Amino acid sequence: SSDGSAADNNGNTTLGASPRRLKTRIGIFEGNRHRPSTPGIGSQTRGNGGGTMPAFSRQEFFQELAEGCLLPTAQQGLEQVWQLLVICLACRLLWRLGLPSYLKHLITVVGGFYSLYLFFELHMVWVVLLSLLCYLILFLCRHSNNRGTFLSVTILIYLLMGELHMMDTATWHKMRGSQMVVAMKAISLAFDLDRGTVPTVPSPVEFMGYIYFVGTVIFGPWISFNSYKEAIESRKLSFAWLLKVCTSWIKCQICLIISNCIAPYLFPYFIPIYGDRLLRKWLHAYENAVSFHFSNYFVSYLSETTSTLAGAGFTEDKDNLKWDMTVARPLNVELPRSMVEVVTSWNLPMSRWLNTYVFKSALRLGTFPAILVTYTASALLHGLSFHLGAVLLSLGFITYVEHVLRRRLGTIFSACILSRRCPPDCNHQNKKNIWVYVINMVFSALSIFHLAYLGSLFDSDVDDMDTDEGYVANHTIQKWSELSWASHWVTFGCWVFYRLIR
């Protein structure tokens, strides 16, 4: 589909331009984030940020919205991924034929290669080189007990060299989502080998089948090696499986539409709030944050769809099989109890990976250093992106300060006001008092404030800045300066308060 604004028969620019192609955006806690650029609803619809007086009346806006944005966005979303969905289903059906294991692995390698070619064409060779390098390191270190560490360092060097020297930044950024999934799979396998969770180094075809598993190779999420082996065993087709696929697909389309057509115009078309210049800046920041959040949910539900369609994403308890893969919990992000809940609910597989293979390994350094190491590892996996690094490191400080402050307040007042919900049998004396609910609501509002501040960076212009990190850095500083660095000052104030009551 083409760029630019569509014109009606009278030559007037309409609300509904044909949507531009889905651009690659990297999400905060996961790799491939195809953030849709908003269809050109016309420059006259937006003033100097959210909350300005619109040139279109609300009635005119809604009349144009369905034809000009909702339908083209849904259509384009399907056009981008229908071939991947067909490949996932084909692999699932082939695995049901009772083929030998090596043939199943070969089928998923072929399917993964073709999927990579569909999305990246010949640039996929850089993803292939990374996977070959990973297996070489695993083979050379097969008698070592530090394979996880060696492989992590090797992957980090490869990713940094690739971004800095091997090719242009724009092309590299388009592939870093899939590279991130490959890196996470290889690192987790190496640590599982060190810990004995996986007894022996897989054969080359097993390893490549895991790396290029068609359900996860493009959009993720990360799955373990044992989960992959269970997936290719191919449980029988069932209504529950089909229902899970359809539900996740519908949710992903809804999130795409919200990100593309609703969130960027939240104020004042959907919520008629107006205000002075300062309020408009915060409303615009909140619009950017919500649009970015729902682009993440779009990819999260899409990854659920592809993974489940390919046969992964289930739990089995005796004879009870549940197709219950959950990648993100949007309600816990949009209406959070705490920022700790936000970062875990943003991408559950990524959160588990970071906790299992990074945080626990670094915990011997202390809690706060382990948190910094975890967020630094996440930032490095996402590539050399100033604004993502700034957001991730800011999140590290925010979540740590919130955690220790609420833990201290919970001890002082013996109340259930911790960052995470207390179990029913906790030892706190005050659990359902009104003031307990008020304190938790205050921290929830503070989390939404932090999210709006951090999300203000992810406006529609940031996609075009990926090739110029200097400009991205200036953009980051400018955006946060416009909001007076409010989130950082509030976090610093909370830390000072915590030190006073410690």
N, C-alpha and C positions, 0 to 999 in steps of 0.2 A: 504494500500500500504506500501511497506517495505522501510526501511532506506537503505542507502548505495548507491554505484555507480553501475550502470548497465554496463555490458560488452557486446561488440559485439561478433560476431561469432569467431573472431580471438583472443579473450581474451583481447582486448584493452579497457581501460576505455573510454567511449564515453562522449560527451558533455551532453547527456541526461540521467541522472540517473532517476530512478523512484522517484517521489516526496515523501518526507516525509509527515507524516500526518500534517494536519493544526494544528498548536499550538495555544493555547489561548494567546492573547496579549490584554492588556487593553489599550484602546485608551485614548487620553488626555481628551476629553469632553463627552465620552459615555462609557457604560459598556462593553459588550462583544465585544472584538476585536479579531477576529480569524486571526491573522497575519500569513500568510503562510510562512513557512520556505522555502528558495529557493531550488529548486531541484538541486542536485549535478551536476553542470555543469563542475565539475572538478577543482581541486585546481590549475591546470596549467593556468586557465583562469584569475586568479587574482594574482596580485603581492602584493605590500605593499600599497594597496589602489587604488582608482580611478586614472586614468590617467597614469598608468604604461604601459610599453610596453607589449602587450599581447603575450602569447606563441602561441595562435591560431591566424591565420590571420582572418581578418574580414569576408572573404568569407567562411572560414571553420566554423566560429562561426555561421553565419546565416544559413548555411546548416544544422547544428545540432540543431539549436534553435527550429524550428517548431516541429520536432519529439521528441526532448528530453525534452522540457519544456512547450511549448504552449499547445499542445494537452493533455499531462498528467495533467497539472494544471487545464485546463477547465474540464476535466473528473472528477478529484478529487473534484473540487468545486461542481459539480452536485451530486456526490456520497454522499457528506457530508449533503446535505440539501433536497434531493428530497422527503424524507418522511415528512419533515416539510411542504413542499409546498403542498403535497397531503392532509395533515391534515387541513391546512388553507382553501383549496378549499372545502373540505368535510363539514367543519363547515359553510362556506358561503352558500353552497347549502342547508344544513339542516335548516338554519335560514330562507330560502325562503319558507319553507313549512307552515308558519303561526302558528308555535308552541307557546304555552303559554310562557310568559317571563321567568318563573322559569326554564322551560326546556331548553331554550336558554342559560341561565346562566350555568346550569349543563353541557350542551354540551361543552361549552368553557372551563369549569373547567376540564372536562375529557380530552379534547384535549390538554390543557396546561400541565396537569400532564403527559400525555404520551410523549409529546415533551420534557419535562424536563428529563424524564427517558431515552429517546433516547440519549440525550447529556450528562447527568450526572449520569445515573443509580441510585443506591441507595443513592448516595450523595445528591440527590435532596431533601432529608428530611430536610436539613438545610435551604433550600429556603422555604419549607413548614412551618417550625417552625417560620421563620421570619414573614411570612404572618399571621399566627395564633396569634403571639405576637402583631402584628400591630392592628388586629381587637380587641383583648382584651383591648388594651389601648384605642382605640376609644370608645368601649362600656363603659369602666369604667369612661371615661372622657366625657360622652355624654352630661352632663349638664355644662361643662366648656367652656369658651371662649378662652382657651389657648391649645387646643388640638394639634395644629401644633407644638408648642414648646415642649410639653411633648413627643409627638411621635418622634420628631427629636432627642431628647436626648436619648430616649429609643433605637432607631435604631442605633445610634452612638455607644452606649455601647455594643449592641449585636454584631455589626460588629467588634469592637475592641476586644471583648472577644473571638469571633470566630476565629479571625486571630491569637491571641496571645496564647489561651489556649485550645480551644475546639477541634481542629484538626490540622493536618499538613498543613504547609503553601502552599505547591504545590497544594494540593487538594482544599483548600479554594480558591486559586486564580482562579482555573478553573471555579468556580461558582460565582465569585463576580460580573460578568457582569449581570447575572440574578438577583442576590441579589440587585444590584444597581437599576435595573428597578423596582423591587418590592418596594424598599425604596422610590424611587422618586414618584411612584404612591400613596403610602400610605401617604406620607408627603403632597403631593399636595391635596389629598382628605381631610386631616385634616385641612389644611389652608382654603380650600374652604368651609368646614363646619363652621369654625370660621367666615368667611366673608359672609356667607349666599348664596354663589354661588350654593352650594348643600344644600337643605333645611333640610334634616334629614339624620341620620346615615343609610347607606344602610343595607339591611338584609344581613345575612352571605353569602347566595348564590350569591347575587348581588356583594358583596365585593370580594368574591373569583373569580367570573367570570371576574371582572375588573382586578384583580391582575394576573390571569392566562390566560388572553386573548391570544389566540394561536398566533395571528399575531405579538405580541410584547414580549412574555415571554422569548424568547431566545436571540434575537438580538436587542430588542427595536424596535422603539424608545419609549420614554415616550409619552403617550396620556392622556388627562384628563378623568375624570369619565364620564362627559357628552358626550365626543367623543365616548367613549366605548358604551354608551347606544344607541347612534345614529347608531353605527356600527352593533349592533345585530338586529336593526330594518331591516337591509338588504335591501338596495336599489336594484332596479332591475338590472339584469345583462345587460351590454351594451358593445358596441364596444369600447367606450372610456375607460371603466374599463379594458377590456382585453388589449388594447393598452398600458395603463399605466403599467400593470403588466409585459408585454413583454419587454417594453422599459427599465424599471428598472432592469429586469433580465439581459438583454444584457449589460447594463452599468456596472452592478456588476461583470459580467464575464470579461469584458474588463479591469476593474480596478484590478481584481485579477491577470490577466495575466501581466499587467504592473508592479504591485508590485512584482511579483514573478520572471518574466523572462526578464524584460526590465530595470527597475530602478536599480537593483543591478549591471548592466553591462553597465550603461549609458555612462561612460567614460572608455576606448576610443572606444568601439565597435560601439555605436550608434552616439556619438558625438566625433570625433577624436581630443580631446584636450589632450595634454601632458604638463608636467611642472616639476618644481623642487619639492623638498620634501614638502615644505609648501603648494604649490598649490595642490599637490596630496592629502594632508590631507583635504583641503577644498572641493575638488571634491568628495572625499570619504564621507565626512560629508553630502554633498548635495545629493549624491546617497542614503544614509541611510534615509535622511529626505523624499525624494520623495517616496521611497519604503514604508515607514511608512505611509505617507499621503494616498497613493493609497490603502493600506490595510484598512485604515479608510473609504475611499470612497466605497470600496468593501462591507463592512458591512453596510454602510449607504444605499447604493442602494439595498442591500439584505433585509434590514429592510423595505424599501419602498415596495419591492416585497411582502414580507410576510404580511405586514399590509394591503396593498391594496387588495391582494388576499383574505384576511379574511374579507374584507368589510369596513375597516377603511380608513382614509386618504382622505376625500373629503370635499369640501365646497359647501354650497347650498344657492343660492340667488334666492328667489321665486321659479321658476320652472327650474332654470339653475343649474344643478349639475355638478361640476368639480372634477375629480379625480386628485388632484394637490398636494399630499403630497410631500414635499421636505425636506430631512434630511440634506443634505450637498450641498454646492456650490463650487465645486472643483476649478473653474476658479478664484473665489475670494480668494482662498487660495494660488494657485500657482502663480497668478499674482495679488497680493493684492494692494489695495490702502494704507492700513495701517494694523498694527497688531490688531487694534480694529476690523477691518473687518474680519481678519483671525479667531479670537476667536468666532465671532458670526456666521461665515459661516461654521465653522468646523462641528458643529452639531446644527442645528437650534432648534429642540425641547428641547435639553439640555440647550441651551442658553436662550430660553424662560422660562424654568423652573427655572433656576438660577436667572434670572432677576425678575421673578414674586414672587418667594417664599423665596429668600435669599437676593438679592441686595436691593430690595425695603424695605424689613423688616429691613435691617441694615443701611439704608440711613440716619436715624436720628443720627447715629454716625459720619456722615461726608462722603464725597465722597471717599477719599482714604481709610479710615477704612472699608467702605462698600465693596470696591473692594477687599481688603485683606480678609475680611470675606467670600466673594463669592468664591474666589479661594481656600481658606482654606477648605470651605465646599465641593468643588469639589474634592480636594485632599483626604479628609477623606472618601468621598463616594467611591473613587477608591481604598481605602485600604492603608495599611502602606507600601507604596512603595517609597523608597528614591528618585529614579530617576524621577518618576512621580510628587512627591511632589516638587522636585527641579525645574522641568520644569514649573509646574503650578504657583508656587510662583514667579519664574522669569518672567513668562508672566504677572502676576499682576503688577509688577514694570514696565515692558517694556510698557505695554498698558497705564498705568497711566501717565508715563513721556511723552510718545508720544502724548497722548491726550491733556495734559495741554500745552505742547510746541507748538503744531500746533494750538491750540486755541489762544494762545498768539500771535503767528506770524500772524494768520488770522486777529486778531484785529489790530495789528500794520500796516499791509499792506492792510487791508480791502480787503482781497483776499480769494477765495474759496480753501483754503489749509488745511481745517480741516480733522480730522481723518475719518469722514463720509462725503459722498457727500452732498453738499448743495442742498436744494430744488431750483427749478427754480426762485422762487420769493424772494430769500434771499437778504439781504441788502448790501452785499459786492459790492464794486465798480469794482473790478478786478476779472473777472470770466473766461475769455477765452484768457487771455494774454499768450504769449509764456513763459514768466518767471514763470507764475502760473503753467503751465504744467510741466516745468522743476523741480520746487520745489516738486510737487506731484510725479514725476518720481524718484527723489532722495529718497523720503520717501518710495516709493515702493521698490526700490533696497535695502534700509536699512531693510525693512521687510523680503525680501528674505534672506538677510544676517542673520537676527535673526533666521529665520526658519531653515536654514542650521545648524547653531550653536546648536539650541535646539534639532533638529532632529538627530544630530550626536550620541546621546545616544542610539538610537533605532536600533542598528545593530543586526545581526543575533545571536549574543552571549547572548543578554540580556534575551532572553526567558529562557535560562538554568540557569540563576542566581536568579530566583524568590525565591528559597528556602534559599538563603544566602544573606540577606540584607546588611551584612557587605561588601561582595564582590561587590554588586550592588553599594554601596556608593563609594567604591574605584574605580569602573569602571566609575562612573559619574565624579568624581574628575579628574581621569586620562584623560578622553575624553576632558573635558573642559580645562584642563591644556595644552593638546596638541595644542589647539586652542588659548592659551594664555588668556583665559577668555575674549575674545574679545567683545562678545555681552554685557557682564556685564559692561565692561569698557566704551563702547560706550554709553550705557544707562546712566551710571553715568555722562559722559561728557555732554549728552543732558540735564540731570537734572541741572547740574551746569550752563549751558548756559541759561536754562529757568529761574533760579533764578537771573541771571545777568540782564536779560531783563524784568523781572517781573515788 
